[in-house]
Every structure is written in structure tokens, then in C-alpha cells.
């Protein structure tokens, strides 16, 4: 089986392909790494914060979204 040319696919086509092939790392890499917006704001991981504190923040955010 030959893989499609991900670089030639539109973003919509690529998303549809990934939905049907969720384990295709090459397609996922094309969508989320190669085609990411270069102007997007980056939030670096807070290395100076203890792991437990970061985990607590994530859990509280998840609980907010479930409510």
C-alpha cells in the first residue's frame, strides 16, 4: 500500500486522513509539526515549578472544563 503525499493534501484532507488512520505518525507530524502556525504564542513548561504543582493546575483545569 502506498501512502498519500501529505504535503500535497489540504489541511482538511489531512485531518480526515488522520481520523481514519490515527496511528500514522508521518501524517500527524505533517499536520502538527510541519504545518503549525509560526506566529502562535508558545507557553514554555515551567521548569522551576514542582511537578506536583503543575499536576494540580492541570487537574483543576480539567475539572473546570467538565463542569
C-alpha angles and dihedrals in degrees: 000000000000121000120233120251100262093192091061094049121096117243090254092051091048092051090050091049092051091051089058095038105036094164096055100113093184093059092044091050090051093052101041103028109026096037101039118130109261090208096056116122112252121216109200120214110263098242092178092059120088115251092240091057093050090048091051091052092051092048092050091050091049091050090051092053092051092055 
